[in-house]
Amino acid sequence: MKWLKIIFGAIIIISAIIFISFTDFTEVWNDVKGFGSGFFGLIFLSAGAYVLGSLAWKNCFIDSKEIPWYKLLYVRTIGEVITIINPTNIVAGEASKLHLLKDVKVPFKQKADSIIIARIVLIASQFFLTYIGFLWLSYKFNSLIESLIGSLLILFISIIIFG
């Protein structure tokens, strides 16, 4: 098990190094300057979304009193960063969340179920927000027929995925 942790940690560190080495920081800085003061609003909204996501994840546990929300915020943040920078994406991120929750006095199955439920809720909310944005843009640009066709398509895809 010790070797597995070392290999897993090495993969994460190597992935982070590759990610950083391919990042053009001049371009990133230009993008940040292009946001202007909206950049701080984006950071604030992202932090709020992470806190709310952690509180929602807390509700996925049967006995949520056992786990403080800030512990879930910590675990969720690390897991999502690993999801972004690691080639195995969600697999590595969710596995790291399970590993970081090993000291929490909750059965393993409940931890795994809560992670799966939280991921499904995240994906469903992304579909819903995409749908709302699509409808808003369609309405704004007066394309009602396209809105109806797009709505039916999104509904059909959602039923296939979640049904």
ROGU-820692 format. One record per atom (N, C-alpha, C): x, y, z; residue number from 1; atom name. Coordinates in Angstrom, 1 decimal, always signed. Layout:
BEGIN
[[X,Y,Z],NUM,'CA']
...
! end
This chain:
BEGIN
[[+0.8,-1.2,+0.0],1,'N']
[[+0.0,+0.0,+0.0],1,'CA']
[[+0.9,+1.3,+0.0],1,'C']
[[+2.0,+1.2,+0.7],2,'N']
[[+2.9,+2.3,+0.7],2,'CA']
[[+3.4,+2.7,-0.7],2,'C']
[[+3.8,+1.6,-1.5],3,'N']
[[+4.2,+1.9,-2.8],3,'CA']
[[+3.2,+2.5,-3.7],3,'C']
[[+1.9,+2.1,-3.5],4,'N']
[[+0.8,+2.6,-4.2],4,'CA']
[[+0.7,+4.1,-3.9],4,'C']
[[+0.8,+4.5,-2.7],5,'N']
[[+0.7,+5.9,-2.3],5,'CA']
[[+1.9,+6.7,-3.0],5,'C']
[[+3.1,+6.1,-3.0],6,'N']
[[+4.2,+6.8,-3.6],6,'CA']
[[+4.0,+7.0,-5.1],6,'C']
[[+3.5,+5.9,-5.7],7,'N']
[[+3.3,+6.0,-7.2],7,'CA']
[[+2.2,+7.0,-7.5],7,'C']
[[+1.1,+6.9,-6.7],8,'N']
[[+0.0,+7.9,-6.9],8,'CA']
[[+0.5,+9.3,-6.7],8,'C']
[[+1.2,+9.6,-5.7],9,'N']
[[+1.8,+10.9,-5.4],9,'CA']
[[+2.7,+11.4,-6.5],9,'C']
[[+3.5,+10.5,-7.0],10,'N']
[[+4.4,+10.8,-8.1],10,'CA']
[[+3.7,+11.2,-9.4],10,'C']
[[+2.6,+10.4,-9.7],11,'N']
[[+1.8,+10.7,-10.9],11,'CA']
[[+1.2,+12.1,-10.7],11,'C']
[[+0.7,+12.4,-9.6],12,'N']
[[+0.1,+13.7,-9.4],12,'CA']
[[+1.1,+14.8,-9.5],12,'C']
[[+2.3,+14.7,-8.9],13,'N']
[[+3.3,+15.7,-9.0],13,'CA']
[[+3.8,+15.8,-10.4],13,'C']
[[+4.0,+14.7,-11.1],14,'N']
[[+4.5,+14.8,-12.5],14,'CA']
[[+3.4,+15.5,-13.4],14,'C']
[[+2.2,+15.1,-13.2],15,'N']
[[+1.1,+15.8,-13.9],15,'CA']
[[+1.1,+17.3,-13.7],15,'C']
[[+1.2,+17.7,-12.4],16,'N']
[[+1.3,+19.1,-12.1],16,'CA']
[[+2.4,+19.8,-12.8],16,'C']
[[+3.6,+19.2,-12.8],17,'N']
[[+4.8,+19.8,-13.4],17,'CA']
[[+4.5,+19.9,-14.9],17,'C']
[[+4.0,+18.9,-15.6],18,'N']
[[+3.7,+19.0,-17.0],18,'CA']
[[+2.7,+20.1,-17.3],18,'C']
[[+1.6,+20.2,-16.5],19,'N']
[[+0.6,+21.2,-16.6],19,'CA']
[[+1.2,+22.6,-16.5],19,'C']
[[+2.0,+22.8,-15.5],20,'N']
[[+2.7,+24.1,-15.3],20,'CA']
[[+3.7,+24.4,-16.4],20,'C']
[[+4.4,+23.4,-16.9],21,'N']
[[+5.4,+23.7,-17.9],21,'CA']
[[+4.8,+24.0,-19.2],21,'C']
[[+3.6,+23.6,-19.5],22,'N']
[[+2.9,+23.9,-20.8],22,'CA']
[[+2.0,+25.2,-20.6],22,'C']
[[+2.0,+25.8,-19.5],23,'N']
[[+1.2,+27.0,-19.2],23,'CA']
[[+2.0,+28.2,-19.7],23,'C']
[[+1.4,+29.1,-20.5],24,'N']
[[+2.0,+30.3,-20.9],24,'CA']
[[+1.5,+31.4,-19.9],24,'C']
[[+2.4,+31.7,-18.9],25,'N']
[[+1.9,+32.6,-17.9],25,'CA']
[[+1.7,+34.1,-18.4],25,'C']
[[+2.4,+34.4,-19.5],26,'N']
[[+2.2,+35.8,-20.1],26,'CA']
[[+0.7,+35.8,-20.6],26,'C']
[[+0.3,+34.8,-21.2],27,'N']
[[-1.1,+34.7,-21.7],27,'CA']
[[-2.1,+34.7,-20.6],27,'C']
[[-1.8,+34.0,-19.6],28,'N']
[[-2.7,+33.9,-18.4],28,'CA']
[[-2.8,+35.3,-17.8],28,'C']
[[-1.6,+36.0,-17.6],29,'N']
[[-1.7,+37.3,-17.0],29,'CA']
[[-2.5,+38.3,-17.9],29,'C']
[[-2.3,+38.2,-19.2],30,'N']
[[-3.1,+39.1,-20.1],30,'CA']
[[-4.6,+38.8,-20.0],30,'C']
[[-5.0,+37.5,-19.8],31,'N']
[[-6.4,+37.2,-19.6],31,'CA']
[[-6.9,+37.7,-18.3],31,'C']
[[-6.1,+37.7,-17.3],32,'N']
[[-6.5,+38.2,-16.0],32,'CA']
[[-6.6,+39.7,-16.0],32,'C']
[[-5.7,+40.4,-16.7],33,'N']
[[-5.9,+41.8,-16.9],33,'CA']
[[-7.1,+42.2,-17.7],33,'C']
[[-7.5,+41.3,-18.7],34,'N']
[[-8.6,+41.5,-19.5],34,'CA']
[[-9.9,+41.5,-18.7],34,'C']
[[-9.9,+40.7,-17.6],35,'N']
[[-11.1,+40.6,-16.7],35,'CA']
[[-11.2,+41.9,-15.9],35,'C']
[[-10.1,+42.5,-15.6],36,'N']
[[-10.2,+43.7,-14.8],36,'CA']
[[-10.6,+43.4,-13.4],36,'C']
[[-11.4,+44.2,-12.8],37,'N']
[[-11.9,+44.0,-11.4],37,'CA']
[[-12.9,+42.8,-11.4],37,'C']
[[-13.4,+42.4,-12.5],38,'N']
[[-14.3,+41.2,-12.6],38,'CA']
[[-13.6,+39.9,-12.2],38,'C']
[[-12.2,+39.9,-12.2],39,'N']
[[-11.4,+38.8,-11.8],39,'CA']
[[-11.7,+38.4,-10.4],39,'C']
[[-11.7,+39.5,-9.5],40,'N']
[[-11.9,+39.2,-8.1],40,'CA']
[[-13.4,+38.8,-7.9],40,'C']
[[-14.3,+39.2,-8.6],41,'N']
[[-15.7,+38.7,-8.5],41,'CA']
[[-15.7,+37.3,-8.9],41,'C']
[[-15.0,+36.9,-10.0],42,'N']
[[-14.9,+35.5,-10.4],42,'CA']
[[-14.3,+34.6,-9.3],42,'C']
[[-13.3,+35.1,-8.7],43,'N']
[[-12.7,+34.3,-7.5],43,'CA']
[[-13.6,+34.2,-6.4],43,'C']
[[-14.3,+35.3,-6.1],44,'N']
[[-15.3,+35.3,-5.0],44,'CA']
[[-16.5,+34.3,-5.3],44,'C']
[[-17.0,+34.3,-6.5],45,'N']
[[-18.0,+33.4,-6.9],45,'CA']
[[-17.6,+31.9,-6.9],45,'C']
[[-16.4,+31.7,-7.4],46,'N']
[[-15.8,+30.4,-7.4],46,'CA']
[[-15.7,+29.8,-5.9],46,'C']
[[-15.2,+30.7,-5.0],47,'N']
[[-15.0,+30.3,-3.6],47,'CA']
[[-16.4,+30.0,-3.0],47,'C']
[[-17.4,+30.8,-3.3],48,'N']
[[-18.7,+30.6,-2.8],48,'CA']
[[-19.3,+29.3,-3.4],48,'C']
[[-19.0,+29.0,-4.6],49,'N']
[[-19.5,+27.7,-5.2],49,'CA']
[[-18.9,+26.5,-4.6],49,'C']
[[-17.6,+26.6,-4.2],50,'N']
[[-16.9,+25.5,-3.6],50,'CA']
[[-17.5,+25.3,-2.2],50,'C']
[[-17.7,+26.4,-1.5],51,'N']
[[-18.3,+26.3,-0.1],51,'CA']
[[-19.7,+25.7,-0.2],51,'C']
[[-20.5,+26.2,-1.1],52,'N']
[[-21.9,+25.6,-1.3],52,'CA']
[[-21.9,+24.2,-1.7],52,'C']
[[-20.9,+23.8,-2.6],53,'N']
[[-20.8,+22.4,-3.1],53,'CA']
[[-20.4,+21.5,-1.9],53,'C']
[[-19.5,+22.0,-1.0],54,'N']
[[-19.1,+21.2,+0.1],54,'CA']
[[-20.3,+21.0,+1.1],54,'C']
[[-21.1,+22.1,+1.3],55,'N']
[[-22.3,+22.0,+2.2],55,'CA']
[[-23.3,+21.0,+1.6],55,'C']
[[-23.4,+21.0,+0.3],56,'N']
[[-24.3,+20.1,-0.4],56,'CA']
[[-23.8,+18.7,-0.3],56,'C']
[[-22.5,+18.5,-0.4],57,'N']
[[-21.9,+17.2,-0.3],57,'CA']
[[-22.1,+16.6,+1.2],57,'C']
[[-22.0,+17.5,+2.1],58,'N']
[[-22.2,+17.1,+3.5],58,'CA']
[[-23.6,+16.5,+3.7],58,'C']
[[-24.6,+17.0,+3.0],59,'N']
[[-26.0,+16.5,+3.1],59,'CA']
[[-26.1,+15.1,+2.4],59,'C']
[[-25.1,+14.7,+1.7],60,'N']
[[-25.1,+13.3,+1.1],60,'CA']
[[-24.8,+12.2,+2.1],60,'C']
[[-24.3,+12.6,+3.2],61,'N']
[[-24.0,+11.6,+4.3],61,'CA']
[[-25.2,+11.4,+5.2],61,'C']
[[-25.4,+10.1,+5.6],62,'N']
[[-26.5,+9.8,+6.5],62,'CA']
[[-26.3,+10.5,+7.8],62,'C']
[[-25.2,+10.4,+8.4],63,'N']
[[-24.9,+11.1,+9.7],63,'CA']
[[-23.9,+12.2,+9.4],63,'C']
[[-24.4,+13.4,+8.9],64,'N']
[[-23.5,+14.4,+8.5],64,'CA']
[[-22.9,+15.2,+9.7],64,'C']
[[-23.3,+14.9,+10.9],65,'N']
[[-22.8,+15.6,+12.1],65,'CA']
[[-21.3,+15.2,+12.3],65,'C']
[[-21.0,+14.0,+11.8],66,'N']
[[-19.6,+13.5,+12.0],66,'CA']
[[-18.5,+14.2,+11.2],66,'C']
[[-19.0,+14.9,+10.2],67,'N']
[[-18.0,+15.5,+9.3],67,'CA']
[[-18.2,+17.1,+9.3],67,'C']
[[-17.2,+17.8,+9.6],68,'N']
[[-17.3,+19.3,+9.5],68,'CA']
[[-17.2,+19.7,+8.1],68,'C']
[[-18.0,+20.8,+7.7],69,'N']
[[-18.0,+21.2,+6.3],69,'CA']
[[-16.7,+21.7,+5.8],69,'C']
[[-15.8,+22.3,+6.7],70,'N']
[[-14.5,+22.7,+6.2],70,'CA']
[[-13.6,+21.6,+5.9],70,'C']
[[-13.8,+20.4,+6.5],71,'N']
[[-13.0,+19.2,+6.1],71,'CA']
[[-13.4,+18.8,+4.7],71,'C']
[[-14.7,+18.8,+4.4],72,'N']
[[-15.2,+18.5,+3.1],72,'CA']
[[-14.7,+19.5,+2.1],72,'C']
[[-14.7,+20.8,+2.5],73,'N']
[[-14.2,+21.8,+1.6],73,'CA']
[[-12.7,+21.6,+1.2],73,'C']
[[-11.9,+21.2,+2.2],74,'N']
[[-10.5,+20.9,+2.0],74,'CA']
[[-10.4,+19.7,+1.1],74,'C']
[[-11.1,+18.6,+1.4],75,'N']
[[-11.1,+17.4,+0.6],75,'CA']
[[-11.6,+17.6,-0.9],75,'C']
[[-12.6,+18.4,-1.0],76,'N']
[[-13.2,+18.6,-2.3],76,'CA']
[[-12.3,+19.5,-3.2],76,'C']
[[-11.7,+20.5,-2.6],77,'N']
[[-10.7,+21.3,-3.3],77,'CA']
[[-9.6,+20.5,-3.8],77,'C']
[[-9.0,+19.7,-3.0],78,'N']
[[-7.8,+18.9,-3.4],78,'CA']
[[-8.2,+17.9,-4.5],78,'C']
[[-9.4,+17.3,-4.3],79,'N']
[[-9.9,+16.3,-5.3],79,'CA']
[[-10.2,+16.9,-6.6],79,'C']
[[-10.7,+18.1,-6.6],80,'N']
[[-11.0,+18.8,-7.9],80,'CA']
[[-9.8,+19.2,-8.6],80,'C']
[[-8.8,+19.7,-7.8],81,'N']
[[-7.5,+20.1,-8.4],81,'CA']
[[-6.8,+18.9,-9.1],81,'C']
[[-6.9,+17.7,-8.4],82,'N']
[[-6.3,+16.5,-8.9],82,'CA']
[[-7.1,+16.1,-10.2],82,'C']
[[-8.4,+16.3,-10.2],83,'N']
[[-9.2,+16.0,-11.3],83,'CA']
[[-8.8,+16.8,-12.5],83,'C']
[[-8.4,+18.0,-12.3],84,'N']
[[-8.0,+18.9,-13.4],84,'CA']
[[-6.7,+18.6,-14.0],84,'C']
[[-5.7,+18.4,-13.1],85,'N']
[[-4.3,+18.2,-13.6],85,'CA']
[[-3.9,+16.8,-13.9],85,'C']
[[-4.6,+15.8,-13.4],86,'N']
[[-4.2,+14.4,-13.6],86,'CA']
[[-4.8,+13.9,-14.9],86,'C']
[[-4.0,+13.1,-15.6],87,'N']
[[-4.5,+12.5,-16.9],87,'CA']
[[-5.7,+11.6,-16.7],87,'C']
[[-5.8,+11.0,-15.5],88,'N']
[[-7.0,+10.1,-15.2],88,'CA']
[[-8.2,+10.8,-14.8],88,'C']
[[-8.1,+12.1,-14.6],89,'N']
[[-9.2,+13.0,-14.3],89,'CA']
[[-10.1,+12.5,-13.1],89,'C']
[[-11.4,+12.3,-13.4],90,'N']
[[-12.3,+12.0,-12.3],90,'CA']
[[-11.9,+10.8,-11.4],90,'C']
[[-11.3,+9.8,-12.0],91,'N']
[[-10.9,+8.6,-11.3],91,'CA']
[[-9.9,+9.0,-10.2],91,'C']
[[-8.9,+9.7,-10.6],92,'N']
[[-7.9,+10.1,-9.6],92,'CA']
[[-8.5,+11.1,-8.5],92,'C']
[[-9.3,+12.0,-9.0],93,'N']
[[-9.8,+13.0,-8.1],93,'CA']
[[-10.8,+12.4,-7.1],93,'C']
[[-11.6,+11.5,-7.5],94,'N']
[[-12.6,+10.9,-6.6],94,'CA']
[[-11.8,+9.9,-5.7],94,'C']
[[-10.9,+9.2,-6.2],95,'N']
[[-10.1,+8.3,-5.3],95,'CA']
[[-9.3,+9.1,-4.3],95,'C']
[[-8.8,+10.2,-4.6],96,'N']
[[-8.1,+11.0,-3.6],96,'CA']
[[-9.0,+11.5,-2.5],96,'C']
[[-10.3,+11.8,-2.9],97,'N']
[[-11.3,+12.2,-1.9],97,'CA']
[[-11.5,+11.1,-0.9],97,'C']
[[-11.7,+9.9,-1.5],98,'N']
[[-11.9,+8.7,-0.6],98,'CA']
[[-10.7,+8.5,+0.4],98,'C']
[[-9.5,+8.7,-0.2],99,'N']
[[-8.3,+8.6,+0.6],99,'CA']
[[-8.2,+9.6,+1.7],99,'C']
[[-8.5,+10.9,+1.3],100,'N']
[[-8.5,+12.0,+2.3],100,'CA']
[[-9.6,+11.9,+3.4],100,'C']
[[-10.6,+11.1,+3.1],101,'N']
[[-11.7,+10.9,+4.1],101,'CA']
[[-11.5,+9.6,+5.0],101,'C']
[[-10.3,+9.0,+4.9],102,'N']
[[-10.1,+7.7,+5.6],102,'CA']
[[-10.2,+7.9,+7.1],102,'C']
[[-9.9,+9.0,+7.6],103,'N']
[[-9.9,+9.2,+9.1],103,'CA']
[[-11.3,+9.6,+9.6],103,'C']
[[-12.2,+9.8,+8.7],104,'N']
[[-13.6,+10.2,+9.1],104,'CA']
[[-14.3,+8.9,+9.5],104,'C']
[[-15.0,+9.0,+10.7],105,'N']
[[-15.7,+7.8,+11.2],105,'CA']
[[-17.0,+7.5,+10.6],105,'C']
[[-17.0,+7.3,+9.3],106,'N']
[[-18.2,+7.0,+8.5],106,'CA']
[[-17.8,+5.7,+7.7],106,'C']
[[-18.8,+4.8,+7.5],107,'N']
[[-18.5,+3.6,+6.7],107,'CA']
[[-18.0,+4.0,+5.3],107,'C']
[[-17.1,+3.1,+4.8],108,'N']
[[-16.5,+3.3,+3.4],108,'CA']
[[-17.6,+3.5,+2.4],108,'C']
[[-18.6,+2.6,+2.4],109,'N']
[[-19.6,+2.6,+1.4],109,'CA']
[[-20.4,+3.9,+1.4],109,'C']
[[-20.6,+4.5,+2.6],110,'N']
[[-21.3,+5.8,+2.6],110,'CA']
[[-20.4,+6.9,+2.0],110,'C']
[[-19.1,+6.8,+2.3],111,'N']
[[-18.2,+7.8,+1.7],111,'CA']
[[-18.2,+7.7,+0.2],111,'C']
[[-18.1,+6.5,-0.3],112,'N']
[[-18.1,+6.3,-1.8],112,'CA']
[[-19.4,+6.7,-2.4],112,'C']
[[-20.6,+6.3,-1.8],113,'N']
[[-21.9,+6.7,-2.3],113,'CA']
[[-22.0,+8.3,-2.3],113,'C']
[[-21.5,+8.9,-1.2],114,'N']
[[-21.7,+10.4,-1.2],114,'CA']
[[-20.9,+11.1,-2.3],114,'C']
[[-19.7,+10.5,-2.6],115,'N']
[[-18.9,+11.1,-3.7],115,'CA']
[[-19.6,+10.9,-5.0],115,'C']
[[-20.2,+9.7,-5.2],116,'N']
[[-20.9,+9.5,-6.5],116,'CA']
[[-22.1,+10.4,-6.6],116,'C']
[[-22.9,+10.5,-5.5],117,'N']
[[-24.1,+11.3,-5.5],117,'CA']
[[-23.7,+12.8,-5.8],117,'C']
[[-22.6,+13.3,-5.1],118,'N']
[[-22.2,+14.6,-5.3],118,'CA']
[[-21.8,+14.9,-6.8],118,'C']
[[-21.1,+13.9,-7.4],119,'N']
[[-20.7,+14.1,-8.8],119,'CA']
[[-21.9,+14.1,-9.7],119,'C']
[[-22.9,+13.2,-9.5],120,'N']
[[-24.1,+13.2,-10.3],120,'CA']
[[-24.9,+14.5,-10.1],120,'C']
[[-25.0,+15.0,-8.9],121,'N']
[[-25.6,+16.3,-8.7],121,'CA']
[[-24.9,+17.4,-9.4],121,'C']
[[-23.6,+17.4,-9.4],122,'N']
[[-22.8,+18.4,-10.1],122,'CA']
[[-23.0,+18.4,-11.6],122,'C']
[[-23.0,+17.2,-12.2],123,'N']
[[-23.2,+17.0,-13.6],123,'CA']
[[-24.7,+17.5,-14.0],123,'C']
[[-25.6,+17.1,-13.2],124,'N']
[[-27.0,+17.4,-13.4],124,'CA']
[[-27.2,+18.9,-13.4],124,'C']
[[-26.6,+19.6,-12.4],125,'N']
[[-26.7,+21.1,-12.3],125,'CA']
[[-26.0,+21.7,-13.5],125,'C']
[[-24.9,+21.2,-14.0],126,'N']
[[-24.3,+21.7,-15.1],126,'CA']
[[-25.2,+21.6,-16.4],126,'C']
[[-25.9,+20.5,-16.5],127,'N']
[[-26.8,+20.4,-17.6],127,'CA']
[[-27.9,+21.4,-17.4],127,'C']
[[-28.5,+21.5,-16.2],128,'N']
[[-29.6,+22.5,-16.0],128,'CA']
[[-29.1,+23.9,-16.3],128,'C']
[[-28.0,+24.3,-15.8],129,'N']
[[-27.5,+25.7,-16.1],129,'CA']
[[-27.2,+25.9,-17.6],129,'C']
[[-26.7,+24.9,-18.2],130,'N']
[[-26.5,+25.0,-19.7],130,'CA']
[[-27.8,+25.2,-20.4],130,'C']
[[-28.8,+24.4,-20.0],131,'N']
[[-30.2,+24.5,-20.5],131,'CA']
[[-30.8,+25.9,-20.3],131,'C']
[[-30.6,+26.4,-19.1],132,'N']
[[-31.1,+27.8,-18.8],132,'CA']
[[-30.4,+28.8,-19.7],132,'C']
[[-29.1,+28.7,-19.8],133,'N']
[[-28.3,+29.6,-20.6],133,'CA']
[[-28.7,+29.5,-22.0],133,'C']
[[-28.9,+28.3,-22.5],134,'N']
[[-29.4,+28.1,-23.9],134,'CA']
[[-30.7,+28.8,-24.2],134,'C']
[[-31.7,+28.6,-23.2],135,'N']
[[-33.0,+29.2,-23.4],135,'CA']
[[-32.9,+30.7,-23.4],135,'C']
[[-32.1,+31.2,-22.5],136,'N']
[[-32.0,+32.7,-22.3],136,'CA']
[[-31.4,+33.3,-23.6],136,'C']
[[-30.3,+32.6,-24.1],137,'N']
[[-29.7,+33.1,-25.3],137,'CA']
[[-30.6,+33.0,-26.5],137,'C']
[[-31.4,+31.9,-26.6],138,'N']
[[-32.3,+31.7,-27.7],138,'CA']
[[-33.4,+32.7,-27.7],138,'C']
[[-33.9,+33.0,-26.5],139,'N']
[[-35.0,+34.0,-26.3],139,'CA']
[[-34.4,+35.4,-26.7],139,'C']
[[-33.2,+35.7,-26.2],140,'N']
[[-32.6,+37.0,-26.5],140,'CA']
[[-32.4,+37.3,-28.0],140,'C']
[[-32.1,+36.2,-28.7],141,'N']
[[-31.9,+36.4,-30.1],141,'CA']
[[-33.1,+36.0,-31.0],141,'C']
[[-34.2,+35.9,-30.4],142,'N']
[[-35.5,+35.6,-31.1],142,'CA']
[[-35.4,+34.4,-32.0],142,'C']
[[-35.0,+33.3,-31.5],143,'N']
[[-35.0,+32.1,-32.3],143,'CA']
[[-35.8,+31.0,-31.5],143,'C']
[[-37.1,+31.2,-31.5],144,'N']
[[-38.0,+30.3,-30.8],144,'CA']
[[-37.9,+28.9,-31.3],144,'C']
[[-37.9,+28.6,-32.6],145,'N']
[[-37.9,+27.3,-33.2],145,'CA']
[[-36.7,+26.6,-32.7],145,'C']
[[-35.5,+27.2,-32.8],146,'N']
[[-34.3,+26.6,-32.4],146,'CA']
[[-34.3,+26.3,-30.9],146,'C']
[[-34.9,+27.2,-30.1],147,'N']
[[-35.1,+27.0,-28.7],147,'CA']
[[-35.8,+25.7,-28.4],147,'C']
[[-37.0,+25.5,-29.1],148,'N']
[[-37.8,+24.3,-28.9],148,'CA']
[[-37.1,+23.1,-29.3],148,'C']
[[-36.4,+23.1,-30.4],149,'N']
[[-35.6,+21.9,-30.9],149,'CA']
[[-34.5,+21.6,-29.9],149,'C']
[[-33.8,+22.7,-29.5],150,'N']
[[-32.7,+22.5,-28.6],150,'CA']
[[-33.2,+22.0,-27.2],150,'C']
[[-34.3,+22.5,-26.8],151,'N']
[[-34.9,+22.1,-25.5],151,'CA']
[[-35.2,+20.6,-25.6],151,'C']
[[-35.8,+20.2,-26.7],152,'N']
[[-36.2,+18.8,-26.8],152,'CA']
[[-34.9,+17.9,-26.9],152,'C']
[[-33.9,+18.4,-27.6],153,'N']
[[-32.7,+17.6,-27.7],153,'CA']
[[-32.0,+17.5,-26.3],153,'C']
[[-32.0,+18.6,-25.5],154,'N']
[[-31.3,+18.5,-24.2],154,'CA']
[[-32.2,+17.6,-23.3],154,'C']
[[-33.5,+17.7,-23.4],155,'N']
[[-34.4,+16.8,-22.6],155,'CA']
[[-34.1,+15.4,-22.9],155,'C']
[[-34.0,+15.0,-24.2],156,'N']
[[-33.8,+13.7,-24.7],156,'CA']
[[-32.4,+13.2,-24.2],156,'C']
[[-31.4,+14.0,-24.3],157,'N']
[[-30.0,+13.6,-23.8],157,'CA']
[[-30.1,+13.4,-22.3],157,'C']
[[-30.7,+14.3,-21.6],158,'N']
[[-30.8,+14.1,-20.1],158,'CA']
[[-31.5,+12.9,-19.7],158,'C']
[[-32.6,+12.5,-20.4],159,'N']
[[-33.3,+11.3,-20.1],159,'CA']
[[-32.5,+10.1,-20.3],159,'C']
[[-31.7,+10.1,-21.4],160,'N']
[[-30.8,+9.0,-21.7],160,'CA']
[[-29.7,+8.8,-20.7],160,'C']
[[-29.1,+10.0,-20.3],161,'N']
[[-28.0,+9.9,-19.3],161,'CA']
[[-28.5,+9.6,-17.9],161,'C']
[[-29.6,+10.3,-17.4],162,'N']
[[-30.0,+10.1,-16.1],162,'CA']
[[-31.2,+9.2,-15.9],162,'C']
[[-31.8,+8.8,-17.0],163,'N']
[[-33.0,+7.9,-16.9],163,'CA']
[[-32.6,+6.5,-16.8],163,'C']
! end
